[in-house]
Amino acid sequence: MDGCLVDGTVKRSILSTEAQVRKGAVVEDSVIMSGAIIGQGAVIKRAIIGEGAVISEGVVIDGTEEVQVVGYNEKVGVATDED
């Protein structure tokens, strides 16, 4: 893939190459690093999502009070086959 895949909503955020925002996901005021995947219906607000991280379907990461950080290649939530 060249660029990003965005099938959800992205507001006031930065997406690096090969980042994916799947259907129905919402990313606001965040930085999504290269190769990270935001699963269907996930909500990411005020967060930094590390390179290669996977945020599973329906997960909510809310950094409204304090910016949240998900590290390099971390997986958050229950793994599903979202292909």
N, C-alpha and C positions, 0 to 999 in steps of 0.2 A: 504494500500500500504506500502511496506517496501522499503526504499531507495527513489530514485527520478524517475520521468518520464521525459525523454529527447527525444523529437521528432523534435527538432530544432538544432541550433548550439550554443555551449557554448565554449568560449575561455577565458583563464586566469581568471576564475571565481570560486567562491565557492558556491555550492548548499547544503543547509541543507536537512535533511530528509523530505520526502513528498513534496518537491518542484516539480513543474511541468513547463516544457518549451514545449509549444505546437508546432505543426507543423509549420515550416517556421519561427519561432521566432529566434531572435539572441540575445545572452547575451554575452557581452564582458567586461572584467575588472570590474566585479561586484560581490556583495554578495547577494544571494537570501536566505532568511530565511525560516524556516520550514513552510510548508503548503502554501507558496506563489504560485500563478498561473500566468504564463506569457502567454498571449493569442496568438492565431495564428497570425503570421506575425508581432508581436510586436518586437521592437528593444530597447534593454536596453544597454546603454554604461556608464561606470563609475558611477554606482548607488548602493545604498543599498536599497533592497526591504524588508520591514518588514514582520514579521511572519503573515501569513494568508492574506496578501495583494493580490488583484486581479488586474492585468494589462490587460485590455481588448484587443481584437483583433485589430491589426494595430496601437496601441499606440506607440509613440516614446518618450523615456526618454533619453536625451543626457546630460551627465554630463561632457562633454569634457572640458568646461571652469571651472566648479565647480561641485564637486560630488553632485549628486541629491539623496535625501532620500525620500522614500515612507514609511509612518509609519505603525504600527501594525493595521492589518485588514482594511486598507484603500482600496478604489476602485478607479481606475483611468480609465477614458474612459466610453464608453457606454456599459452597461451590455448586453451580448448576451448569448445564450445557446450554449456553446461550447462542450457539452458532446459528 
